[in-house]
Amino acid sequence: MKKTKIICTIGPATIEKKEIAEMYKSGMDAIRINLSHGDFDQYDKMIKNMKSVCDVPIIFDTQGPEVRTVNEHLHFEKGDVISFGLSVDVFKNLKKNDSLSFNDGLNKGAITDLKDKKVFLKMKSSGELMPNKSISCKRISFDLPILSKKDLQGIDYAVKNNASFIALSFTRNKNDVLTVKEKLKTSSIKIIAKIENQLGVNNFDEILSVADAVMVARGDLGTEIPSEKVPLIQKEIIKKCNLAGKPVIVATQMMESMINNPTPSRAETSDVANAIIDGADCLMLSGETSIGKYPIDVVKAVSSICSNVEKSYVSRINFENKSELIEDVIAYNVYLVSNKLDAKIICLTRGGYTARMINRFKPKNCIIAFSPKKEVTLQLMISYAIIPIYYPEIKEYGSEEVRNITKLCLKNKFIKEDDTIVFSAGLFVKKTTNTLIAYKAKDLLE
């Protein structure tokens, strides 16, 4: 089975049960609902249909401090002047000759006029402008609140519907993350910080210190930062997330051509493969599965790339074993021992910490992670190589649990009697990883 996880954005092309079920069967590990599109009635249907066919984490992606177009579907040629309204009143920040871009920077134009609450833009290329498209202007920071009015409604809705994550768009600094954490303090929802502007890149280390996961959102990032710099930024972000043991997602234009074509381009195949080689936990599909013509084929294609790359090459963090923290040393040695013995890895984890500490080293075999908390098992589904199992029967973390869980793994055919097992947990002491036990499954049960 593949180890890299796949997030699929649900939209008009995939809102029905059949499509969701087929994507899940093909390798989907989580669904994303984009608050920038659709309404809460549609989200109700998405969640209801998803829950009827599979049990995966739900990610709500905020609008964030962005400005979107208000328009009908427009076609234009190079040199045409088009006009549109704006979702937020930022006209005072704009002036004639400012350059605006949309469609992830594919189309650009210069402002010729601002009147009647509309922007008039002379286009530098041909293309189309769909309604509600995000626009960017390199010169300007609009200085908007991190959460829009709809985002605030969306957070309440996410809590009500037991979502697993909020993906925080245009995260600029750690205070943006802490602001949303404060609103979620009575919830178990985790925060994915989306890095998609220069401020997010500049302040990445402080953002990583407080975020639960990170997304490299390359579309908007590539409109504010020269596109040739994005690949190296992606690699650096992934490296830092791996070291911290926090899930990292690569997103935007992974298989963009498959919105209209049944097979990916060679460049897209290489892009997906290189994200895995870089060390990404997860890959996210946007328009490919929300509005594309071939959503199931896209998931199958990405799954196939994942499986093939993982057989041959996986990025591993450079851990020199200088840490004196117990959990670092234990997790690193779980990785070493499991690879040396070709052992299956089983761990007990209350909040997901033990599983993620081991997972960051990208061991050869998957990590079977048992947790007594349902929300934790769902949140672990976006982490590389982790197979989370909900196990509410855990009462006391001790030697008897090792035997019980080994029996359960045998019963459910996760392991075989002849398998060597490396077991890890925070036994006897909470909020740590302090145990490494290696054994043959049949020897323990005898």
Secondary structure, DSSP 4 states (H G I P E B T S, - for coil): ---SEEEEE--TTS-SHHHHHHHHHHT--EEEEETTSS-HHHHHHHHHHHHHH----EEEEP--S-EEEE---EEE-TT-EEEEEESS--GGG--TT-EEEETTTTEEEEEEEEETTEEEEEESS-EEE-TT-EEB-TT------SS-HHHHHHHHHHHHTT-SEEEETT--SHHHHHHHHHHTTTS--EEEEEE-SHHHHHTHHHHHHH-SEEEEEHHHHHHHS-GGGHHHHHHHHHHHHHHHT--EEEESSSSGGGGT-SS--HHHHHHHHHHHHHT-SEEEESHHHHT-S-HHHHHHHHHHHHHHHHHH--------S----HHHHHHHHHHHHHHHHT-EEEEE-SSSHHHHHHHTT--SS-EEEEES-HHHHHHGGGSTTEEEEE-TT--S-SHHHHHHHHHHHHHTTSS-TT-EEEEEE--SSSSS--EEEEEEHHHHH-
